[in-house]
Each structure stands twice: as structure tokens, then as C-alpha cells.
Amino acid sequence: DTGVSQDPRHKITKRGQNVTFRCDPISEHNRLYWYRQTLGQGPEFLTYFQNEAQLEKSRLLSDRFSAERPKGSFSTLEIQRTEQGDSAMYLCASSLNREVSFFGPGTRLTVL
Amino acid sequence: GQQVMQIPQYQHVQEGEDFTTYCNSSTTLSNIQWYKQRPGGHPVFLIQLVKSGEVKKQKRLTFQFGEAKKNSSLHITATQTTDVGTYFCAGPETNDYKLSFGAGTTVTVRA
């Protein structure tokens, strides 16, 4: 499968714990995006990488959130000291320059 | 910032009927993209419209981009149960790399 993959698909954690999600984009895509989606809403932009450079972070991303794309390939999104309000679907997408974005299956986070 | 709005939020359709969902942006868009998300799934790219007044068809789905490039519509004819899901429109912000999504139109079909 050459689509965007994400791991894990589901994560249940207790409040205060740290979690890390991984995204593997389509191999030739240089742009990688993280979005968050809550029930009944469209995806909301979180952050964006052009190759390994993180070029923008949304104000939705508090200092508890950090994302990396160390070699310009896969990316990780870490949430420290999770809160119940962090419960959401975290979607990764990739694109080749300005071409359309293709989304991964998402990681559904539940914070108890 | 840029806002994208979609109406209606919910569309309950009798199988075989037609319906239209609308998307409006607060700013002029360079292009508009439509995605479909099945229940429990992730957004799947359907189509991109770039030109003012552009119309594209995919089988029973007809997509239109407004002349002012601030609105778009999706019309589905002869709705089938496979059309169930949430349809999102999205437009790139002026810096071209992030998409602003509408809240979606969730479609259910009565057999």
C-alpha cells in the first residue's frame, strides 16, 4: 500500500500521560501536514512540514504538542501531559508541493 | 482568517432522489477541493476545481466552482446508499499550504 499510513490507529490513555503518534507519508511527497478532527467538525490544521522543516504551527498547538520530521520522511506528533480536551482524531496528510493532499487513516485518541 | 461554511449540516435523502450541498468561503480561493469521509473513516479526496465557473462530473456527482471563486456546490443525482458519509469542501489559505475545511454535510440515505 503506497498511501499515507498512521500508527497507532487507536490510543487510549489516562490524563497526564504522554503519547506519540507516527505518520508515514506517500514516499515522494515533500509536504506533510497534521490536522485534528473532533466530532461533527472538519479537520483543523495543526502544523506543516516542507521536507524536514516545520514551517508553521497553529495556535491550536499548545506547548504540550510537538511535531518532528527529522529526515524529511516520517513524522511524529507528541502530546505531553494529555488532557481530556485532547481527545480527537489526529490526521496526517501529505502532498507533493501544491498538489492535493492525501490523508492517512488517522489516530483516534481517547484521554480518560 | 479564512472561513469556509457548508450548508446544510445534515441531509437526509430518500434513495433515488437528488440533492445539493453548498460551500461558501469568506475569501476568494485559488481552488476548492472536495473530500468524502465515510463513517469511521478518513477524508478521501474527490476532486479539485481551479477555474472560475468550472464544472466537473464524476458519475452521479457534479461539482461546480462559482464565478467569483468564493463558493462551490456538489450535486448528487439518484442518491444511493453508497453515497452515505460526510462531504467536506476545503480551500487553501493564501499561503497555499494549509486547507481550511468546512464543517461538512453529513448525508444519510433512506432505502
HADDOCK unambig.tbl for C-alpha pairs under 7 A between the chains (distance, minus, plus):
assign (segid A and resid 40 and name CA) (segid B and resid 103 and name CA) 6.86 0.50 0.50
assign (segid A and resid 41 and name CA) (segid B and resid 103 and name CA) 4.65 0.50 0.50
assign (segid A and resid 41 and name CA) (segid B and resid 104 and name CA) 6.93 0.50 0.50
assign (segid A and resid 42 and name CA) (segid B and resid 88 and name CA) 6.99 0.50 0.50
assign (segid A and resid 42 and name CA) (segid B and resid 101 and name CA) 5.44 0.50 0.50
assign (segid A and resid 42 and name CA) (segid B and resid 102 and name CA) 5.73 0.50 0.50
assign (segid A and resid 42 and name CA) (segid B and resid 103 and name CA) 4.55 0.50 0.50
assign (segid A and resid 42 and name CA) (segid B and resid 104 and name CA) 6.22 0.50 0.50
assign (segid A and resid 43 and name CA) (segid B and resid 101 and name CA) 6.20 0.50 0.50
assign (segid A and resid 45 and name CA) (segid B and resid 98 and name CA) 6.69 0.50 0.50
assign (segid A and resid 98 and name CA) (segid B and resid 97 and name CA) 6.74 0.50 0.50
assign (segid A and resid 102 and name CA) (segid B and resid 45 and name CA) 6.63 0.50 0.50
assign (segid A and resid 103 and name CA) (segid B and resid 42 and name CA) 6.87 0.50 0.50
assign (segid A and resid 103 and name CA) (segid B and resid 43 and name CA) 6.27 0.50 0.50
assign (segid A and resid 103 and name CA) (segid B and resid 44 and name CA) 6.75 0.50 0.50
assign (segid A and resid 104 and name CA) (segid B and resid 42 and name CA) 6.88 0.50 0.50
assign (segid A and resid 105 and name CA) (segid B and resid 41 and name CA) 6.63 0.50 0.50
assign (segid A and resid 105 and name CA) (segid B and resid 42 and name CA) 5.27 0.50 0.50
assign (segid A and resid 106 and name CA) (segid B and resid 42 and name CA) 6.69 0.50 0.50
